[in-house]
Structures are given as structure tokens and as C-alpha cells.
Amino acid sequence: MHYWFLNPGGGEMVTESLAALYPDADIFCLFADFKRLPEGIPASRVHASPLNTIPFAHRLNRMLFPLFAAAAGSFDLSDYDLVISSDSPPTKGIVTSSHAVHISYCHTPGRFIWDLSASFTAKLPWFFRPFFAEMASNARISDYVAAQRVDHFLANSNYVARRIRKYYGRNPTVIYPPVNVRQGYISDEHGDYYLSVGRLIKNKRIDVLIHACNKLKRRLLIVGQGRDEKALKAIAGPTIEFLGRIPREQLGPLYARSRGFLFAADEDFGIVAVEAQAHGRPVIAFGYGGSLETVRVNDAHGRSDTGIFFKEQTPESMADAILRFEAREHWFVPAEIREHALSFDAAIFNNRIAEFIGKAMVAEEMAHTMAPPLGIHAVMPWDEAMERRAAPAPPRRRQSDQLTVKVADVVSSGHRQSRSSVHSKDGR
């Protein structure tokens, strides 16, 4: 279950990798532009919700937010033993059968209803703010309740894992998302430009990059599209170039020949920053959030830096970081930057998530076959219960004898359960 296939991004890359691991699996989503599906996901496998048939739904999808949870819950998943949700708030609203295992790969709890709710509300027209505040309050309740139905949480970074623990009270396992770092390479030739790759939307803070490069008169190439493209072009100076969407095979040379990669977003992980490092290029990043896990700066083990951080999401702070980078540009070692990026290889993701899912499925099977835990008793029929109440009470034991018996029972029960686990794993 993925939230939507409208614009390519990190969530779509995760879903594409999961689809490759399970080539016969059905894929459900709220919205889908079937002309822009990831290459590894055929249209025949994708089932979109009824919301996808609403006119202009792809462009106005956020306006339909109050209907997301109901749309997700409308899918009949009763025949599936394993359900994996590529998670945003609505995808947790799915309802699985009691025997199914639901694993949520959480990209982030919905920030517009949780930690960024106040700032998001402040940007709305004043007359709409009370309605959104009420809607967000209700959404937080339903999001929390839906999170309790998930059997296992995975987080794409430690940054996101902290939010999952805080808002959902769940303890996730961190598995970094897949990045195609093996396709990266180091170029002997480098241009005079800095590079930015990503959707042109407000939270990516492309405006900070543009203002900084305007100020320093540095050349900046911007790859991507989005609803803020027109506004960003309006503030761009003569050294800024917008390249639009570029096929992946053409993106590699842009990474490899860039002077450095600029990244100003408060990102949950930041796949594009890792892709830049896979080509041996340093990253000048906002030193917060996922960047602290993907870009190596002042390493405790003495390994070389793969980039430079700036402290504030302002053009001044970024411009200062660019100048600091240019003063020590020759210190960066492309081969060591690329080696760091290899730790996020897609093969590592595939191995770790396959292992996690395998263990989760075995645990679920054992839970259905093993005896009830100590302290859980079956309900007796009424007539048998009455007979036991009428029977004479057994002689009372001393407290020390009772303690000995209880310890012996626990040890004996533990041995029985251990043998049952072995048989279950061998299939006998």
C-alpha cells in the first residue's frame, strides 16, 4: 500500500524496491497517474482508490485529505497474509485480517498534523485556519489509533524513528531506504556549477539555494518540477538554470561533473544527497534532520568529511557555507565520499527488509501454534466450573512450598515452549 503515484520521489523508490522483492504482490494506492508509474511497477499490479476517478484529483489531491482514511479503509485486504504499507498518515488506515501481518515502512508521521502543524496553519488564509485546526486535531487522533493496528514499524532514519516513538508510542526498527549508489561514478572533469535535485515545493527550500547563489553570483542548475516552479523562477537571477524533469540516465553526468550538491531541506532522509555522494561530490547541507545521518561531517572515527553543514535555513547561512566549502574544496576526496555512499546501497535495504519480514512472519506463525503464555487460562464450560467449585479444596501448602512449585512450573513450561519453537521452525 502506497499513498500515491503522482510525482517520483523517495517513497516511490521504496515501493518499487518492495515490488521487486514481491513480484506477484498487488499494489494499492489512493491516487495513481498510470503514465508516470516507476519503471519497475507495471500498471496491471496497481489498484487505485475511488478518489482517483474524481476530476482534477491529481492536482487537487491535498484538498481531499478528509477522505483519505476512508478511501484507504475501503480496500478489501482480507485475503492477504502480509501487508506492507509505504507509509504516510492515510495508508495506516487500511484494515487487515486478524491473521495478517501489517508492516509499516514509515517515511514520517504526517508533519502537517504533528510537529509542523502550527507553522502550516499560520500559512493558511485566516478564515480557513480554525477549520484546519479542528481537522488536524481529529486527524491526529485517527492517525494515532491507526498506528496501534500496525504490527511492526520500520523507520527510514533515526530522525523519523524519534517521531514515531513520540507520537505513536511505538518502537520502530531503522532501515535506511534503497539508493542506487552502484550506478554512481567519479568523473575526472568538473564544471563550474552547483546542483540541486528535487521537487519544487516549499519544504525543499529551493528558494534558499537561489538567493544564496544570486548573492554570490554562482551558477546553479536545478533539476525537478513542482507547484512552486513559477514562483522560484521569478526570484532566480541570470546564473540560475531550471532543467525540469530529466531521465535518470542523464542525471548521472550532472551529479558527477558538478562542483558540489546544495541541499537546504529539513529532510527525513534525503536520497538525492546520497546520490550526489555516490558520484563523489561533496554536499553542502542544512545540518539538521536526515542530513546528519547521510552526510559525514566531523566524524568521531576520524574519517574524512563528505560535505559541509550550515546552521540556519537562510540565504546568508548557505552563502557562508559555500564560501567555506570553496576555501577547502581541494580537501575533499571523491573516492572516500563515494565509499561512504555505498553504505546506503539498495542491496543492503533489500537484505535487511527481507530478513525483517521473514522473522515477522515466523513469529506470527509461532504465535498461532504455541500454547498460551503463563497466566492466560481458557474459559471453562459453566457445568465444569460448578463442579470444581463444589469439589473439596486441596490442602494448603506453606508459602515456601508454593514458591518452589511456581518456579518449577515456569521452568517446565519454558522447556515445553522451546521445543515447540524448534518444531515450528523445522516444519515438523
N, C-alpha and C positions, 0 to 999 in steps of 0.2 A: 504494500500500500504506500503510494507516494502522493504528496499533496497535489502537485500539478506538473504537467509538461508544457510549459509556455516559453520559458527562456532558459538556455543552457546555463548550468551553474554547478556548484559543488554537490548539492543534493541529487541532481540528476546523474552525476558521475558515480555516486554511491549506489543509486538504484540500478544503474547499468552494470556495475560490478556484481551486485547481488543477482541480477537477472542472468548473468553469465554462470554464476555458481549453481543456479537452479534453472536450467534452460527450458523446463516444461512448466514452470510456475506461471500462474495468471498474475497480471499486474493491474491493480485498481488505482484510480485517482479521481480527484474532484473535477479537474479540467485537463484537456489534452488538445494541443494543436498537432494533429496527426501528420502534418507536413514538416514538423520540427522535432520529431522524436529523436533521442540519441541513436546513433548508428547501430548499437547492439540490441536495441529493443524494437522488434517488429510490431507493426500496428495490430496484427492479429492477436497479440497477447494482452493488449491494453483495453481495459473496460473503464470508461468514464462515467461519472455520476450524471443524473438528470440535469444538474446545473449546467453541464456543458452544452446543452441544447438551447439555452437562453440566448437571445440575440445580444451581441456585443459582450458576452460573458467574459471572454478572454481579456478584453480591455478593461472591463469594469468589475473584475473578479473580486477585488477587495470590498466593493460595496455590498457583496453578497455574503460577507462574513457571518452574519447571524444565522445563515442557513448551512454553514459548513458542517457543523457537528451532526445535524440531522441527515445531511447528504452522505456523510461517511458512515453513519449508522444504518443507512438503507441497504448497504451491500449484504448479501446473504453469504456468509463465510462459514456456515455450519458444517460443510464437508471437508474443511481443511484442518490438518493436524498441526501445521506450522504456519504462523502468520508473522511476517516481518514488516514493520512499518518504518518507512523513511520519514522521520517524524517532524511535524510541526503541530501546533495545537489541534487542528481538526482530525488528523489521522489517528490520534489516540481514541477518538470517539467510536471507532469500529467495535463491533460486538462479536466475539468469537465463541465457539462452543466450549463447554466446560472441560473437554479433554484436550483442547488445543493449547499449544504454547505460543504466546504472543511476545515477541522480542521487539522492542522499540529502539531503533538507532536514532538517537535524539541529536539533531543538529543544534537545537537550542529550545528551551521553553520560550513561548511567544513573547518576545521582548516588549511589544507594544501593549501587552496587557499585564506584564510583570515589571521588570526593573526600569523600563523606559516609558511606562505608561504616562507619567506626569509630563515629560517633555513632548511626547507625541500629542497629548491632549492640548498642550499650550499652542501647538502649531495649527490647530483646527479653528475654523470660524467660531466666534464667541457663542453664537446661538446654537451650535451643534455640540459644544463641549459637555453640557450636562447629560445629553443623551448618550454620548460616547462613554462618559464616566460610569453611567449606570450599566451600559452594555459590557464594559470591560470588567466591572465588578462581578457580574453574572458569569462572564466568560472565565474568570479566574476560578470560580467555584466549580464549574463544569470541567475545566481543564484539570484541576486537582483530582476530582472524582475519577475522571477517565484514566489518570495516571496510576491510580490504585488498581485498575484492572489489568495493567501490563504485568506480565510475569517476570521479565528481565529487561533492565535498561542498559543500553550502551551509549556512551557519550563520545563525541568526536574530538574532545580535548579536555584537559583538566579544568580549563576555564568554564566550559559548559557543565562539567560534572559538578562543580560547586553550586551552580544554579539549580541543577536537578535535585541535589540534596536539600537546598534551602526551600525551594518552592513545592516540591513533591514529597519530600521526606523519604526519598528512595536513594539507595547507594549504587551508583552505576559502575560499570567496567569501562575504562577508556580504551578505545581502539581508534587510532588515527585514520582518517579517510584515505581512500586509494588515490595515489598520484602517479601518473605515467612518467616517472622520472627516467626510466630506461630510454625513452625517446630523446632525452636531452643530450646535448653535446657541447663541447667547448670550441669556440671559434678563435682563430688566430687574428681575425680582423674585427675591430670595434668601431662603431660610428660615434657621432658627436651628440647623440640623442639619449634622453631618458625615456623609459617606457612605463605605461600604465595599462593594465588589462582588467576588465570587469564591467559589470552592468552600470549604466549611467543613471544611478539613483542616489538620493540624498545621503543615505547612510554609508555609501562608499567614499564620501568626502573627496570627490574628484576636484571640487572647487578649490580645496586647499592646495592641491598639486598645481592647478592652473595659476592661481595667484602667486605662488612661490616662483614658478618658472617665468611668469610675466615680470616679476620683480628683478630676477637675476638674468633675464634675457637668455634663458636656457631653452634648448629645443626639447619639446615633449611630444611623443606620439601616444595617442590614446586609442586603444582598441576596445570596441564594445558599443552597445546600443542601450537605450533606456528612455524612460519618460522624461528625464531631465536633460536630454541631449540639447534641445533648443536653448535652454537657459544657460547651459555650460558653454555653448558656442558663443553666446552673447558676451561672455566675460573673457573669452580667450584672446590673447594677443597674437601678433604675427609669428611667434615661434611655436605656436601650439597647432598640432595637426590631428584631426579626427579621421580615423581609418575605418570606422564602422565595424561590422562583423567580418571576421577573417577566418577562413578554413584553418583547421588545426595544423595541417601540413605547412601552411605559410606562416604560422605563428612562431615556429621554432627558430627560423633565422632572425626574426625580430628580437626574440629573447637573447639569442646568442651574441648578436652584434651590438646590443645596447650598451650604453655606458654604465647603467645601473637601473634598478627597478624601484619605482616610487609607490609607496603604499601608505595611505593615511587613514584607513578604516579601523574602527574598533571591531575586529572580526572575530568570529567564534573559532575559526581555524586559519583560513587563508591559503587556499590551494594554489592560487596564482603566484604567491610569493615563493612557494616551494618549487613551482615550475621554473621560475626565473633562476633559482639557485641550482636546479638540475642542469642548467646551461652555464653554470659557473659564474653567474652575475651577482654582484652584491645587491642587497636590499636596503633601502632607506625607508624605515617603517616607523609608524606610531608605536611607541614602546608600551603597549597595553594589550590585554586580551590574548588572542591566539598567537599573535606575533612573538610573544615571549617564549612560546614553545616551538615555533618554526624557524625563527631567525636566531642564530647563536651570537651573543654579544657578551664579552667579559666572562667567558666560560670558566667555571670553577676548576676544571681539569686542565686548564692551560691550552686548550685547543684554539686555533685561530678563529677570528671573528668572520662571520658570513654577512655582516651588514652593520648598520648604524641605526640607533633609535633616536627619535625626538620625543619630547615630553608632552607637548600640547598639540591639539588639532587646529593649529593656526598656520597661516602662510609664513609668519615670521619664524616660528619654531622649525618648520620644514626647511625654509631657506637656509637657516643656520646649520641644519644637519647636512644639507647639500654641500655647503662650503666646507664643513668639517670632513666630509667624505672626499671631496676633491683634494684637500690638503694631504690626505694619506691614501689616495686611490691606489698607488703602487704597492701598498702593503697587502692588499687582498690577493689570495692565491686561488685562482679559478678551480684547480683540481680539488682543493680541500673544501671549497664551497659545494662543489658537485658531490663529493663524498658524503657530506652532511645531508644533502637532499635525498640520497639513496636510502636513508633510514626511514623514509616515508613511502617506499616503493609499494605499488599496488599488490605485488605478490605477498608482501607482509600482511596487508589488510586481508587478503583472501585466506591466507593460512590461519590467521588469528580468529577471524569471524567464523570460519568453518569449524575450527576446534571448539569455539564457544557454543555454537549451535548444536554440535554433536553432543557435548556434555549436557546441555539443557534438555535435549530430547531423551537422553539416557536417564537423567534424573526424573523426568516426568513419567517415564515408563516404570521406573522403580517405585515411584510414589503410588502407582496404581496396583502394584503387585505385592508390595511389602505389607506386613502386619501393621495395624495402627500403632502409633507411638504409645509409650507408657503413659498411663493416666487417662487414656481415651477408652471408654468402655461401650460395647454395643448395648442397645436398648433391649431389655428382655420383654417377652410377652407378658401380659398382665397376669395370667394364671401362674406362670413360673415365678414371677416376683412375689405373689401372695404366698406361694409355698415356701419360699426362702424366708419370708418374714415370720412364718409360723414355725419354722424349724428352730430347735434349741440353739442358743448361742454357743460358739466354741469357747473352750477355756481361755481365759485371758493370759497373755504372756507378759513377762516383765519387759520393761522398756528396752533393756539391753538386748533381749532376745528378738524383739520386734525390729530393732535396728539391724541386727545380723541378718534376719530373714529378708528385709528390704534390699540390703546391699547385694545379697546372693541372687535375688530375683533380677536386679538390674544387670548384674554381670551375665547371668544366664540369658536374659533377653538380648543383651548386646551381642552375645555369640550367635544366637539364632539369626539376628538381623544381618550380621556379617556374612554368614553362609548364604543367606537369601540373596544378598547383593552379588556374590560371586556367580551363583547360578543364573541370575538375571543377565549378567554381562556375557556369560558364555552361551546364553540362549537355551539352557537345559532346565 
